[in-house]
Amino acid sequence: MSRADRLTQLIQILRDGALHKAADLAAATGVSQRTIYRDMERLASAGVPIAGARGIGYWVTAQVTLPPLNLTTDELEALHLGLSVIADAGDDALKEAARSLSAKVDAVLPEDRETAPVGWGVAAYPFADAALGFQHMPSLRAAIRARQKVAVEIDGVRHILRPLKLDYWGRVWTCIAWSETDAAFTDLRLDQITDLRVLPELFTDEPGKRLTDRP
C-alpha cells in the first residue's frame, strides 16, 4: 500500500469522529505506531482537522473554516479549482496573485504551522497528484444531481457507480458512491480516476444503496 493510499484509509477510519488509538490504526493499516505518528503529523499539516496526541489517540474535529467565514464544500471547491486554474494560466501577474492568495488561505487553515506546506491552492501536499481529479468534478456533480450512473476506470479496472456525494478531506477530493461492480459503498479519490464517462442510465433510491445507508 502506498503512503497516499494509507493516508486516505486513515482519513476514512477517523472520519467517524470517534477516538482511535495509534495501536488500532497501526493494526488496521499494517504499519508501526511510529509510522502512524508520522502519518498523523502529515495529515494535520495537510489540513485534515485532526486532534489528539501520542498516548491518547486521534480523532477528526470540525469542518474546514476560514475565519470569519464558514465555507461550504461547494465554496471550498470553487476556491480550490479557481486557484489551480489560475496558477496554470499564461499571465505571470495572475500566477503570482494565485500563489499569494494561496499563501493567505494556507495561513488561516487549521494546520500545524511548523510543518505546513506552501501554496494550498496550487499544490496538494502530501497528495501531489490530487489536482488530476479536478477535471472529473463537473461530470460527477452533474451525475449526482441527475441521478445518473457513471463508468470510471481506476488502475485499468472499470467500475460502474452510482455517485452520491463529493467529499473533501485534507486537500483530497473523494466521491462517495455505490459500486454496482463490487456491490458495496466506496470512497474514490478523484485523482486516481483515469477515465470517467456519464452513462445514460438513471438510478433511484434503493434500500441499502442510499447515502443514508452508508456505514
Secondary structure as the mmCIF struct_conf table of DSSP 4:
data_model
#
loop_
_struct_conf.conf_type_id
_struct_conf.id
_struct_conf.beg_label_comp_id
_struct_conf.beg_label_asym_id
_struct_conf.beg_label_seq_id
_struct_conf.end_label_comp_id
_struct_conf.end_label_asym_id
_struct_conf.end_label_seq_id
HELX_RH_AL_P HELX_RH_AL_P1 ARG A 3 LEU A 14
TURN_TY1_P TURN_TY1_P1 ARG A 15 ASP A 16
STRN STRN1 HIS A 20 HIS A 20
HELX_RH_AL_P HELX_RH_AL_P2 ALA A 22 THR A 29
TURN_TY1_P TURN_TY1_P2 GLY A 30 GLY A 30
BEND BEND1 VAL A 31 VAL A 31
HELX_RH_AL_P HELX_RH_AL_P3 GLN A 33 SER A 45
TURN_TY1_P TURN_TY1_P3 ALA A 46 GLY A 47
STRN STRN2 ILE A 50 ALA A 53
TURN_TY1_P TURN_TY1_P4 ARG A 54 ILE A 56
STRN STRN3 GLY A 57 VAL A 60
STRN STRN4 THR A 65 LEU A 66
TURN_TY1_P TURN_TY1_P5 PRO A 67 PRO A 68
STRN STRN5 LEU A 69 ASN A 70
HELX_RH_AL_P HELX_RH_AL_P4 THR A 73 ALA A 87
TURN_TY1_P TURN_TY1_P6 ASP A 88 ASP A 88
BEND BEND2 ALA A 89 GLY A 90
HELX_RH_AL_P HELX_RH_AL_P5 ASP A 92 VAL A 108
BEND BEND3 LEU A 109 PRO A 110
TURN_TY1_P TURN_TY1_P7 ARG A 113 THR A 115
HELX_LH_PP_P HELX_LH_PP_P1 ALA A 116 PRO A 117
BEND BEND4 VAL A 118 VAL A 118
TURN_TY1_P TURN_TY1_P8 TRP A 120 VAL A 122
TURN_TY1_P TURN_TY1_P9 TYR A 125 PRO A 126
TURN_TY1_P TURN_TY1_P10 ALA A 128 ASP A 129
HELX_RH_3T_P HELX_RH_3T_P1 ALA A 130 HIS A 136
HELX_RH_AL_P HELX_RH_AL_P6 MET A 137 ALA A 146
TURN_TY1_P TURN_TY1_P11 ARG A 147 ARG A 147
STRN STRN6 GLN A 148 ILE A 154
TURN_TY1_P TURN_TY1_P12 ASP A 155 GLY A 156
STRN STRN7 VAL A 157 TRP A 169
TURN_TY1_P TURN_TY1_P13 GLY A 170 ARG A 171
STRN STRN8 VAL A 172 SER A 179
TURN_TY1_P TURN_TY1_P14 GLU A 180 ALA A 183
STRN STRN9 ALA A 184 ARG A 189
HELX_RH_3T_P HELX_RH_3T_P2 LEU A 190 GLN A 192
BEND BEND5 THR A 194 THR A 194
STRN STRN10 ASP A 195 LEU A 202
TURN_TY1_P TURN_TY1_P15 PRO A 207 GLY A 208
BEND BEND6 LYS A 209 ARG A 210
HELX_RH_3T_P HELX_RH_3T_P3 LEU A 211 ASP A 213
#
